[in-house]
């Protein structure tokens, strides 16, 4: 992995209740998002639908970008990843016996 956490977008809701001058000023929101590790931020309104599609599109784009970076690297069995492929398991025979024996 690239050492970063999962992609995270800050969505500040209820922008429809803000005065237009405050709704358009993103300085404080961007500062907060940056200081707290968010990839991006949006002012949204679930009521009116403002920026809902843009927020989700941005989050999906961030996820896909991270997936491309991760899939291009080989996973290792360290504390940041888990190997799910039974062929790469350290104790293949024990793993296969558990699979054949049924549940738990």
Residue pairs with C-beta under 8 A, 6 or more apart in sequence:
1 70
1 73
1 80
1 81
2 66
2 69
2 70
3 80
4 66
5 37
6 63
6 66
7 39
7 59
7 62
7 63
7 65
7 66
8 37
8 38
8 39
9 38
9 39
9 40
9 41
9 42
9 55
9 58
9 59
9 62
10 29
10 32
10 33
10 36
10 38
10 40
10 41
10 42
11 41
11 42
11 44
11 51
11 55
12 29
12 41
12 42
12 43
12 44
13 44
13 45
13 46
14 45
14 46
14 47
15 23
15 43
15 44
15 45
15 50
15 51
16 45
16 47
16 48
16 50
18 43
23 43
26 41
26 43
29 41
29 43
30 41
32 41
33 40
33 41
39 58
39 62
40 58
40 62
42 51
42 54
42 55
42 58
43 50
43 51
44 50
44 51
44 52
44 55
45 51
45 52
46 52
75 81
75 83
77 83
77 88
83 89
86 92
86 95
86 96
86 99
89 95
